[in-house]
């Protein structure tokens, strides 16, 4: 519930401070009194688009601040619109991105109008209403979503796109199949193969040396064998 609204230097509004209570509250007044600006001030607190022209003529900046109460929680949203330069937004007294105000604001305020945002048209709001009515415990779903987000982040940290990861999976699957086909049962198989490789490498070197010696002995003119 909106408990308090403060608007300063916004359009035709010089200073406005409203303290609101429960029940129906109606703002009335003649045309041009600023009724629409009050709604626009709420839209600004919900992350609505701000224009420098919204600042009151001659003012350096406009300010909109709202205090909302929801159960035991209380939140203060604030927008500052300078006549020139970038605006600022605050949440509970600290600077915050505009998206943070918009995300929280959708749960605090619902604006209905011919062209205004209506939360009941959002599928997420519809599901939330049904879950509340049915008393559904969403704890497990939230935990699964958190786990999925964590795994997606881990997967993204591995690098490559889906096609590259699929290629790597195919390669690893092929290599695993070759290992299985080798039917290696001896834990010392790798050591035995390494020793055999070294032995064969030594045999090849000895054979090459013997062939070179034979060529030196029998390949000359006259051959060493003939002279012997």
C-alpha angles and dihedrals in degrees: 000000000000105000101172137010128191123188124181131182094348114145110303091349114102099177127346130173122177127185109197130197135191122294132039117333122187126195112206134175145125124293112288095022091118104258092135090049090060089058090045089052089056090048089054090054088053091057097269121165115276127209127196088231089068090070113098113259111269094015123117094218144351125231132203121184130175133184115207129190122202114172107301092344127094125190132183118205122190137183125190117197115192121203086237132015132027123328126234133223131200135194119197092342097312131099110260138173116266090244089064091058091047093050094049094037094060088064094046105043134031117192119200123194146116093284101011129113115270115196094202088070090063114094090218091057091047092052091046091052092049092047092051092048092049094043092236116179105228095183095102092045092051091049091051091049090050089051092049091050090050093050092046089053091049091048092049090051090059090067132224129078129269093274093053091047090050090051091050091049091052091050093048090047091053092049091048091051090052091051091050091048090054088064094211107189102159113085088208093053093108093052091048092050091048091053091048091050091053091048093050091047089054092048090053091052092049092050091051091050092049092050090051091050092048090050091051092050102040102024101066128096106264093022118233089232092058092049090053 
